[in-house]
Amino acid sequence: MVLWGTAVPARAQSSFADATTMNWDGALTGMFLGLLLFSLAYNAAFFALLRERFLIWQSARTLSYFALAIGLSPLAMGPALAPDSFARQIWICVLFDLGVVFSGPFLRAYLEPGTVHKRLYPLLGWPPFLILLTTPAALMAGPPLYFAIRSAVLLAMLALCIATVVIAIARGSRTARYQAAAWSGIAAVYGVSLFHDIVLHTPFELFLFALFPALGLEVMLTAFGILDRLVRLRQERQEARAQAEAMRVIAHTDPLTGLPNRRAIEASFNDDPPVAIAIVDLDHFKAINDHHGHDVGDRVIFAAGVALGSGSALAARIGGEEFALLFRCEAGEVAGEAERLRQRVGAYIAQMVPSLKRPVTASMGLVHISRDTSFGAAMKSADINLYAAKESGRDRVVFIEAAAA
């Protein structure tokens, strides 16, 4: 439930006494209290899903005004809180002011980020709690200056909330529009009350009768506003998660071939160590770029990626014309699968890039590894074997049984 900027009429001891002994319509009172309980349940349900602070502040105000409504009713609350007792008046005033006090932190947490003016943001935090220092002015006929200070503080709170909402609306806040509509009735009651206190110097006798219909309207409209805000928050979080996942995929994917990149294959290696690892390099690739251009070179790399990615090993492009393969098949099947993939590279390139005059071959350095072998050590061993394949004439696999950790 939202309440901001309502002021208890000054020096209203008799008004409070009358309010607590007035004839309440039981059904209407029950409906109003039920509406407040619905608001609390509504906030609790959404807080369990989205953990937003403004739901806590709103629930605090709802509890304040639930207790206020009970205090204003003729319900027996024991000898110390009899309907016509001064303690009951204190109960009412404190709870009323707490509802006003919680408005600032609520508004600051509720409106969308960037829509609250940077100079108003800190003023919506702890300063509203200064209102509690002026609460006694609503209970007794004290010095005129004390009452004037209370009126000034409440007017400042009203102006602060209005300015915050107006600026937020100007900055495109949908939440502020909902809240402006929700608080319109309460603002009218508040304004009339302050006019009576400051100008007419008399309590606004219909204050309580006008307040509760305004509160009921506010509860319903704020519920709609909160639902809209929470739906948008959930959509924003889903979009943020989707964007983060897209960025993660981009960060772990080679843009030319669509295969995982070095970062991704290292993560896969660490998560689930393979039985063997290989490095594949296209033979005489520089000559392809020099004679046919980089566009044809890119098509060759793409075709090689398709060939290597179509096997049982996890393939990744680790830079230039180099690829890496992780084998998780049976150890005895590694050599055969590696040779099939290596030969497939040339076949796919010939099919997908028919403009090449000569066939493209690939060299491979393959190594079996133990489970405690690090990625760096495995890659180093595979690279040594690849260098050996190049030195021994290219277009072949060089394979040793184990790599050092």
GIPEQUI-V681479 format. One record per residue. N is the residue number from 1. RES is the residue in one small letter. PHI is phi in whole degrees, 0 to 359 (* if undefined). OMEGA is omega in whole degrees, 0 to 359 (NA if undefined). D_FIRST is the distance of its C-alpha to the first C-alpha in Angstrom with 1 decimal. Layout:
BEGIN
n=N res=RES phi=PHI omega=OMEGA d_first=D_FIRST
n=N res=RES phi=PHI omega=OMEGA d_first=D_FIRST
END
This chain:
BEGIN
n=1 res=m phi=* omega=185 d_first=0.0
n=2 res=v phi=248 omega=173 d_first=3.8
n=3 res=l phi=215 omega=175 d_first=6.7
n=4 res=w phi=221 omega=171 d_first=10.1
n=5 res=g phi=66 omega=168 d_first=13.5
n=6 res=t phi=255 omega=184 d_first=13.5
n=7 res=a phi=240 omega=173 d_first=16.6
n=8 res=v phi=294 omega=180 d_first=17.9
n=9 res=p phi=306 omega=183 d_first=21.2
n=10 res=a phi=295 omega=175 d_first=24.1
n=11 res=r phi=50 omega=190 d_first=26.5
n=12 res=a phi=250 omega=181 d_first=24.6
n=13 res=q phi=303 omega=182 d_first=26.0
n=14 res=s phi=293 omega=180 d_first=27.4
n=15 res=s phi=295 omega=179 d_first=24.3
n=16 res=f phi=294 omega=179 d_first=22.2
n=17 res=a phi=299 omega=178 d_first=25.1
n=18 res=d phi=296 omega=183 d_first=25.2
n=19 res=a phi=296 omega=183 d_first=21.5
n=20 res=t phi=280 omega=178 d_first=21.9
n=21 res=t phi=247 omega=183 d_first=25.0
n=22 res=m phi=286 omega=180 d_first=24.0
n=23 res=n phi=280 omega=180 d_first=24.5
n=24 res=w phi=268 omega=171 d_first=21.2
n=25 res=d phi=280 omega=186 d_first=21.4
n=26 res=g phi=303 omega=182 d_first=20.8
n=27 res=a phi=294 omega=181 d_first=19.9
n=28 res=l phi=293 omega=178 d_first=17.2
n=29 res=t phi=297 omega=178 d_first=15.8
n=30 res=g phi=298 omega=179 d_first=15.9
n=31 res=m phi=296 omega=181 d_first=14.2
n=32 res=f phi=294 omega=178 d_first=11.2
n=33 res=l phi=296 omega=177 d_first=11.2
n=34 res=g phi=296 omega=178 d_first=11.9
n=35 res=l phi=297 omega=178 d_first=9.0
n=36 res=l phi=293 omega=178 d_first=6.8
n=37 res=l phi=295 omega=176 d_first=9.6
n=38 res=f phi=299 omega=179 d_first=9.7
n=39 res=s phi=298 omega=179 d_first=6.4
n=40 res=l phi=297 omega=179 d_first=8.1
n=41 res=a phi=296 omega=179 d_first=11.3
n=42 res=y phi=300 omega=180 d_first=10.3
n=43 res=n phi=296 omega=182 d_first=9.5
n=44 res=a phi=296 omega=180 d_first=12.6
n=45 res=a phi=297 omega=181 d_first=14.7
n=46 res=f phi=286 omega=178 d_first=14.3
n=47 res=f phi=294 omega=178 d_first=14.7
n=48 res=a phi=296 omega=181 d_first=17.9
n=49 res=l phi=269 omega=191 d_first=19.1
n=50 res=l phi=237 omega=171 d_first=18.3
n=51 res=r phi=47 omega=179 d_first=17.5
n=52 res=e phi=267 omega=184 d_first=15.4
n=53 res=r phi=296 omega=184 d_first=14.3
n=54 res=f phi=296 omega=176 d_first=11.2
n=55 res=l phi=291 omega=177 d_first=9.8
n=56 res=i phi=292 omega=180 d_first=10.9
n=57 res=w phi=296 omega=180 d_first=9.5
n=58 res=q phi=294 omega=178 d_first=5.8
n=59 res=s phi=295 omega=177 d_first=6.9
n=60 res=a phi=297 omega=178 d_first=8.7
n=61 res=r phi=290 omega=178 d_first=6.2
n=62 res=t phi=298 omega=177 d_first=4.7
n=63 res=l phi=296 omega=179 d_first=8.5
n=64 res=s phi=299 omega=184 d_first=9.4
n=65 res=y phi=278 omega=170 d_first=8.0
n=66 res=f phi=294 omega=178 d_first=9.3
n=67 res=a phi=294 omega=177 d_first=12.5
n=68 res=l phi=297 omega=180 d_first=12.5
n=69 res=a phi=298 omega=177 d_first=12.6
n=70 res=i phi=294 omega=179 d_first=15.3
n=71 res=g phi=296 omega=180 d_first=17.1
n=72 res=l phi=279 omega=179 d_first=17.2
n=73 res=s phi=277 omega=179 d_first=18.6
n=74 res=p phi=276 omega=181 d_first=22.4
n=75 res=l phi=297 omega=177 d_first=22.1
n=76 res=a phi=287 omega=180 d_first=24.8
n=77 res=m phi=234 omega=180 d_first=23.7
n=78 res=g phi=92 omega=183 d_first=27.3
n=79 res=p phi=301 omega=183 d_first=29.8
n=80 res=a phi=287 omega=182 d_first=28.2
n=81 res=l phi=236 omega=177 d_first=24.9
n=82 res=a phi=299 omega=184 d_first=26.5
n=83 res=p phi=306 omega=183 d_first=24.7
n=84 res=d phi=257 omega=184 d_first=27.1
n=85 res=s phi=273 omega=177 d_first=27.4
n=86 res=f phi=293 omega=178 d_first=26.8
n=87 res=a phi=299 omega=178 d_first=25.1
n=88 res=r phi=293 omega=178 d_first=22.5
n=89 res=q phi=295 omega=177 d_first=22.1
n=90 res=i phi=298 omega=177 d_first=21.7
n=91 res=w phi=307 omega=183 d_first=19.0
n=92 res=i phi=296 omega=184 d_first=17.0
n=93 res=c phi=295 omega=182 d_first=17.8
n=94 res=v phi=297 omega=181 d_first=17.0
n=95 res=l phi=294 omega=177 d_first=13.6
n=96 res=f phi=299 omega=181 d_first=12.8
n=97 res=d phi=293 omega=176 d_first=14.3
n=98 res=l phi=298 omega=177 d_first=12.6
n=99 res=g phi=300 omega=178 d_first=9.2
n=100 res=v phi=291 omega=183 d_first=11.4
n=101 res=v phi=300 omega=183 d_first=13.3
n=102 res=f phi=290 omega=184 d_first=10.8
n=103 res=s phi=295 omega=182 d_first=10.1
n=104 res=g phi=297 omega=178 d_first=13.6
n=105 res=p phi=301 omega=177 d_first=13.7
n=106 res=f phi=300 omega=184 d_first=10.6
n=107 res=l phi=297 omega=181 d_first=12.2
n=108 res=r phi=297 omega=181 d_first=15.5
n=109 res=a phi=278 omega=189 d_first=14.7
n=110 res=y phi=278 omega=184 d_first=12.8
n=111 res=l phi=291 omega=183 d_first=15.5
n=112 res=e phi=299 omega=178 d_first=18.7
n=113 res=p phi=303 omega=179 d_first=21.5
n=114 res=g phi=90 omega=180 d_first=23.9
n=115 res=t phi=264 omega=176 d_first=21.7
n=116 res=v phi=269 omega=181 d_first=20.7
n=117 res=h phi=301 omega=185 d_first=23.8
n=118 res=k phi=298 omega=178 d_first=25.7
n=119 res=r phi=280 omega=179 d_first=26.1
n=120 res=l phi=274 omega=185 d_first=22.4
n=121 res=y phi=305 omega=180 d_first=21.3
n=122 res=p phi=293 omega=181 d_first=22.6
n=123 res=l phi=290 omega=179 d_first=21.4
n=124 res=l phi=274 omega=181 d_first=17.7
n=125 res=g phi=274 omega=184 d_first=18.6
n=126 res=w phi=278 omega=182 d_first=19.9
n=127 res=p phi=307 omega=178 d_first=20.9
n=128 res=p phi=303 omega=180 d_first=17.6
n=129 res=f phi=291 omega=175 d_first=18.4
n=130 res=l phi=295 omega=178 d_first=21.4
n=131 res=i phi=302 omega=182 d_first=19.4
n=132 res=l phi=296 omega=178 d_first=19.8
n=133 res=l phi=291 omega=181 d_first=23.5
n=134 res=t phi=258 omega=181 d_first=23.3
n=135 res=t phi=304 omega=180 d_first=21.3
n=136 res=p phi=303 omega=180 d_first=24.7
n=137 res=a phi=295 omega=178 d_first=25.5
n=138 res=a phi=276 omega=185 d_first=23.1
n=139 res=l phi=252 omega=186 d_first=25.0
n=140 res=m phi=214 omega=178 d_first=28.6
n=141 res=a phi=278 omega=180 d_first=31.0
n=142 res=g phi=265 omega=179 d_first=31.8
n=143 res=p phi=301 omega=180 d_first=33.7
n=144 res=p phi=304 omega=181 d_first=32.8
n=145 res=l phi=296 omega=180 d_first=32.5
n=146 res=y phi=297 omega=179 d_first=29.8
n=147 res=f phi=295 omega=179 d_first=27.7
n=148 res=a phi=296 omega=177 d_first=28.5
n=149 res=i phi=297 omega=178 d_first=27.3
n=150 res=r phi=300 omega=180 d_first=23.9
n=151 res=s phi=299 omega=180 d_first=23.7
n=152 res=a phi=294 omega=180 d_first=24.9
n=153 res=v phi=295 omega=180 d_first=22.3
n=154 res=l phi=293 omega=176 d_first=19.4
n=155 res=l phi=296 omega=178 d_first=21.2
n=156 res=a phi=296 omega=178 d_first=21.6
n=157 res=m phi=295 omega=178 d_first=17.9
n=158 res=l phi=299 omega=181 d_first=17.3
n=159 res=a phi=297 omega=180 d_first=20.3
n=160 res=l phi=297 omega=181 d_first=19.2
n=161 res=c phi=293 omega=179 d_first=15.9
n=162 res=i phi=298 omega=180 d_first=17.8
n=163 res=a phi=298 omega=180 d_first=20.6
n=164 res=t phi=298 omega=182 d_first=18.6
n=165 res=v phi=291 omega=181 d_first=17.0
n=166 res=v phi=297 omega=179 d_first=20.4
n=167 res=i phi=296 omega=179 d_first=22.4
n=168 res=a phi=296 omega=177 d_first=20.3
n=169 res=i phi=298 omega=179 d_first=20.8
n=170 res=a phi=297 omega=179 d_first=24.5
n=171 res=r phi=269 omega=174 d_first=24.6
n=172 res=g phi=90 omega=182 d_first=23.5
n=173 res=s phi=281 omega=174 d_first=19.9
n=174 res=r phi=287 omega=180 d_first=18.4
n=175 res=t phi=300 omega=180 d_first=14.9
n=176 res=a phi=296 omega=178 d_first=15.3
n=177 res=r phi=295 omega=176 d_first=16.4
n=178 res=y phi=301 omega=185 d_first=13.3
n=179 res=q phi=289 omega=177 d_first=11.2
n=180 res=a phi=298 omega=178 d_first=13.9
n=181 res=a phi=294 omega=182 d_first=13.7
n=182 res=a phi=294 omega=184 d_first=10.0
n=183 res=w phi=267 omega=184 d_first=10.6
n=184 res=s phi=299 omega=180 d_first=14.0
n=185 res=g phi=294 omega=180 d_first=13.6
n=186 res=i phi=294 omega=179 d_first=11.9
n=187 res=a phi=297 omega=179 d_first=14.7
n=188 res=a phi=295 omega=179 d_first=17.2
n=189 res=v phi=297 omega=179 d_first=16.4
n=190 res=y phi=300 omega=181 d_first=16.4
n=191 res=g phi=298 omega=179 d_first=19.6
n=192 res=v phi=295 omega=180 d_first=21.3
n=193 res=s phi=298 omega=179 d_first=20.5
n=194 res=l phi=294 omega=177 d_first=22.0
n=195 res=f phi=299 omega=177 d_first=24.9
n=196 res=h phi=296 omega=184 d_first=25.7
n=197 res=d phi=291 omega=188 d_first=25.6
n=198 res=i phi=271 omega=185 d_first=27.6
n=199 res=v phi=265 omega=184 d_first=29.9
n=200 res=l phi=273 omega=181 d_first=30.3
n=201 res=h phi=57 omega=176 d_first=29.9
n=202 res=t phi=222 omega=178 d_first=28.5
n=203 res=p phi=295 omega=174 d_first=25.1
n=204 res=f phi=278 omega=189 d_first=23.1
n=205 res=e phi=297 omega=181 d_first=23.8
n=206 res=l phi=268 omega=185 d_first=21.4
n=207 res=f phi=305 omega=185 d_first=18.5
n=208 res=l phi=293 omega=180 d_first=16.7
n=209 res=f phi=292 omega=178 d_first=17.7
n=210 res=a phi=278 omega=186 d_first=16.4
n=211 res=l phi=293 omega=189 d_first=13.1
n=212 res=f phi=290 omega=171 d_first=11.7
n=213 res=p phi=299 omega=178 d_first=12.7
n=214 res=a phi=295 omega=178 d_first=11.2
n=215 res=l phi=295 omega=179 d_first=7.7
n=216 res=g phi=299 omega=177 d_first=8.6
n=217 res=l phi=298 omega=181 d_first=9.8
n=218 res=e phi=296 omega=181 d_first=7.0
n=219 res=v phi=300 omega=183 d_first=4.9
n=220 res=m phi=292 omega=182 d_first=8.3
n=221 res=l phi=292 omega=178 d_first=9.5
n=222 res=t phi=293 omega=177 d_first=7.1
n=223 res=a phi=300 omega=177 d_first=8.0
n=224 res=f phi=295 omega=180 d_first=11.5
n=225 res=g phi=296 omega=180 d_first=11.4
n=226 res=i phi=295 omega=178 d_first=10.5
n=227 res=l phi=300 omega=178 d_first=13.2
n=228 res=d phi=298 omega=180 d_first=15.6
n=229 res=r phi=296 omega=182 d_first=15.2
n=230 res=l phi=291 omega=177 d_first=15.8
n=231 res=v phi=298 omega=179 d_first=18.7
n=232 res=r phi=292 omega=176 d_first=20.2
n=233 res=l phi=298 omega=180 d_first=19.9
n=234 res=r phi=294 omega=177 d_first=21.6
n=235 res=q phi=297 omega=179 d_first=24.2
n=236 res=e phi=297 omega=180 d_first=24.8
n=237 res=r phi=291 omega=177 d_first=25.4
n=238 res=q phi=295 omega=178 d_first=27.7
n=239 res=e phi=295 omega=179 d_first=29.6
n=240 res=a phi=295 omega=178 d_first=29.9
n=241 res=r phi=295 omega=179 d_first=31.3
n=242 res=a phi=296 omega=179 d_first=33.6
n=243 res=q phi=294 omega=178 d_first=34.8
n=244 res=a phi=296 omega=178 d_first=35.4
n=245 res=e phi=294 omega=178 d_first=37.4
n=246 res=a phi=297 omega=178 d_first=39.3
n=247 res=m phi=294 omega=178 d_first=40.1
n=248 res=r phi=295 omega=179 d_first=41.2
n=249 res=v phi=297 omega=179 d_first=43.5
n=250 res=i phi=299 omega=182 d_first=44.9
n=251 res=a phi=292 omega=183 d_first=45.5
n=252 res=h phi=246 omega=184 d_first=47.4
n=253 res=t phi=234 omega=174 d_first=49.3
n=254 res=d phi=283 omega=186 d_first=52.5
n=255 res=p phi=291 omega=183 d_first=51.9
n=256 res=l phi=280 omega=186 d_first=55.5
n=257 res=t phi=263 omega=186 d_first=56.1
n=258 res=g phi=79 omega=178 d_first=52.5
n=259 res=l phi=281 omega=171 d_first=53.7
n=260 res=p phi=301 omega=176 d_first=51.9
n=261 res=n phi=262 omega=183 d_first=52.9
n=262 res=r phi=299 omega=180 d_first=54.2
n=263 res=r phi=299 omega=183 d_first=50.8
n=264 res=a phi=290 omega=183 d_first=49.8
n=265 res=i phi=288 omega=175 d_first=53.1
n=266 res=e phi=294 omega=178 d_first=53.0
n=267 res=a phi=297 omega=178 d_first=49.6
n=268 res=s phi=295 omega=178 d_first=51.0
n=269 res=f phi=300 omega=182 d_first=54.1
n=270 res=n phi=289 omega=181 d_first=52.1
n=271 res=d phi=286 omega=184 d_first=49.8
n=272 res=d phi=216 omega=185 d_first=52.7
n=273 res=p phi=304 omega=179 d_first=56.2
n=274 res=p phi=277 omega=177 d_first=58.8
n=275 res=v phi=270 omega=180 d_first=62.4
n=276 res=a phi=204 omega=179 d_first=63.8
n=277 res=i phi=222 omega=180 d_first=62.9
n=278 res=a phi=224 omega=171 d_first=64.8
n=279 res=i phi=243 omega=182 d_first=64.9
n=280 res=v phi=246 omega=179 d_first=66.3
n=281 res=d phi=228 omega=178 d_first=67.8
n=282 res=l phi=285 omega=184 d_first=69.2
n=283 res=d phi=284 omega=176 d_first=72.9
n=284 res=h phi=53 omega=183 d_first=74.1
n=285 res=f phi=291 omega=180 d_first=70.8
n=286 res=k phi=300 omega=179 d_first=71.5
n=287 res=a phi=295 omega=178 d_first=74.5
n=288 res=i phi=296 omega=178 d_first=72.2
n=289 res=n phi=297 omega=183 d_first=70.1
n=290 res=d phi=292 omega=185 d_first=73.2
n=291 res=h phi=266 omega=185 d_first=75.1
n=292 res=h phi=243 omega=180 d_first=72.3
n=293 res=g phi=97 omega=184 d_first=69.4
n=294 res=h phi=289 omega=178 d_first=66.0
n=295 res=d phi=295 omega=176 d_first=64.6
n=296 res=v phi=291 omega=177 d_first=67.1
n=297 res=g phi=302 omega=178 d_first=66.4
n=298 res=d phi=295 omega=178 d_first=62.7
n=299 res=r phi=295 omega=177 d_first=63.7
n=300 res=v phi=296 omega=179 d_first=65.9
n=301 res=i phi=298 omega=179 d_first=63.1
n=302 res=f phi=298 omega=180 d_first=60.7
n=303 res=a phi=297 omega=177 d_first=63.4
n=304 res=a phi=298 omega=178 d_first=64.0
n=305 res=g phi=297 omega=178 d_first=60.3
n=306 res=v phi=297 omega=181 d_first=60.4
n=307 res=a phi=297 omega=182 d_first=63.4
n=308 res=l phi=290 omega=181 d_first=62.1
n=309 res=g phi=283 omega=183 d_first=58.7
n=310 res=s phi=269 omega=181 d_first=60.2
n=311 res=g phi=263 omega=182 d_first=61.6
n=312 res=s phi=278 omega=179 d_first=60.3
n=313 res=a phi=277 omega=174 d_first=59.8
n=314 res=l phi=278 omega=183 d_first=56.7
n=315 res=a phi=256 omega=178 d_first=57.8
n=316 res=a phi=213 omega=172 d_first=56.4
n=317 res=r phi=267 omega=185 d_first=57.7
n=318 res=i phi=252 omega=176 d_first=58.1
n=319 res=g phi=144 omega=178 d_first=59.6
n=320 res=g phi=54 omega=179 d_first=62.2
n=321 res=e phi=260 omega=181 d_first=64.4
n=322 res=e phi=259 omega=178 d_first=63.5
n=323 res=f phi=230 omega=175 d_first=61.5
n=324 res=a phi=237 omega=180 d_first=60.7
n=325 res=l phi=230 omega=173 d_first=60.7
n=326 res=l phi=251 omega=181 d_first=59.3
n=327 res=f phi=255 omega=178 d_first=61.2
n=328 res=r phi=237 omega=177 d_first=59.6
n=329 res=c phi=276 omega=176 d_first=62.4
n=330 res=e phi=297 omega=184 d_first=65.2
n=331 res=a phi=303 omega=182 d_first=67.2
n=332 res=g phi=289 omega=182 d_first=70.3
n=333 res=e phi=265 omega=188 d_first=68.8
n=334 res=v phi=298 omega=185 d_first=67.6
n=335 res=a phi=298 omega=180 d_first=70.9
n=336 res=g phi=296 omega=180 d_first=71.4
n=337 res=e phi=295 omega=180 d_first=67.8
n=338 res=a phi=297 omega=180 d_first=68.1
n=339 res=e phi=293 omega=178 d_first=71.4
n=340 res=r phi=299 omega=179 d_first=70.1
n=341 res=l phi=294 omega=180 d_first=67.1
n=342 res=r phi=298 omega=179 d_first=69.4
n=343 res=q phi=291 omega=179 d_first=71.8
n=344 res=r phi=295 omega=179 d_first=69.0
n=345 res=v phi=302 omega=180 d_first=68.0
n=346 res=g phi=298 omega=181 d_first=71.3
n=347 res=a phi=295 omega=181 d_first=71.3
n=348 res=y phi=294 omega=180 d_first=67.8
n=349 res=i phi=296 omega=179 d_first=68.7
n=350 res=a phi=298 omega=181 d_first=71.9
n=351 res=q phi=282 omega=187 d_first=70.0
n=352 res=m phi=269 omega=178 d_first=67.1
n=353 res=v phi=231 omega=186 d_first=69.0
n=354 res=p phi=291 omega=182 d_first=72.4
n=355 res=s phi=286 omega=180 d_first=73.4
n=356 res=l phi=289 omega=181 d_first=74.3
n=357 res=k phi=282 omega=183 d_first=78.1
n=358 res=r phi=237 omega=179 d_first=78.1
n=359 res=p phi=293 omega=178 d_first=76.1
n=360 res=v phi=255 omega=178 d_first=73.4
n=361 res=t phi=249 omega=181 d_first=73.6
n=362 res=a phi=223 omega=174 d_first=71.3
n=363 res=s phi=250 omega=184 d_first=72.0
n=364 res=m phi=221 omega=170 d_first=69.9
n=365 res=g phi=252 omega=187 d_first=69.7
n=366 res=l phi=240 omega=179 d_first=68.6
n=367 res=v phi=213 omega=169 d_first=68.1
n=368 res=h phi=283 omega=181 d_first=67.1
n=369 res=i phi=226 omega=173 d_first=64.7
n=370 res=s phi=268 omega=186 d_first=63.7
n=371 res=r phi=292 omega=181 d_first=60.1
n=372 res=d phi=265 omega=178 d_first=60.1
n=373 res=t phi=282 omega=179 d_first=61.3
n=374 res=s phi=282 omega=179 d_first=58.9
n=375 res=f phi=299 omega=181 d_first=58.0
n=376 res=g phi=299 omega=180 d_first=59.9
n=377 res=a phi=294 omega=180 d_first=63.0
n=378 res=a phi=295 omega=180 d_first=63.0
n=379 res=m phi=295 omega=180 d_first=62.7
n=380 res=k phi=297 omega=179 d_first=65.5
n=381 res=s phi=295 omega=179 d_first=67.8
n=382 res=a phi=296 omega=180 d_first=67.1
n=383 res=d phi=293 omega=176 d_first=67.8
n=384 res=i phi=299 omega=178 d_first=71.1
n=385 res=n phi=293 omega=177 d_first=72.0
n=386 res=l phi=297 omega=179 d_first=71.0
n=387 res=y phi=298 omega=178 d_first=73.3
n=388 res=a phi=295 omega=178 d_first=76.0
n=389 res=a phi=296 omega=178 d_first=75.6
n=390 res=k phi=294 omega=183 d_first=75.9
n=391 res=e phi=292 omega=183 d_first=79.0
n=392 res=s phi=268 omega=173 d_first=80.7
n=393 res=g phi=120 omega=179 d_first=80.6
n=394 res=r phi=65 omega=178 d_first=77.0
n=395 res=d phi=55 omega=181 d_first=76.0
n=396 res=r phi=198 omega=174 d_first=75.7
n=397 res=v phi=251 omega=169 d_first=73.5
n=398 res=v phi=250 omega=191 d_first=74.3
n=399 res=f phi=226 omega=170 d_first=73.0
n=400 res=i phi=239 omega=192 d_first=73.2
n=401 res=e phi=280 omega=188 d_first=72.0
n=402 res=a phi=212 omega=176 d_first=69.7
n=403 res=a phi=241 omega=177 d_first=67.8
n=404 res=a phi=287 omega=180 d_first=67.5
n=405 res=a phi=289 omega=NA d_first=64.2
END
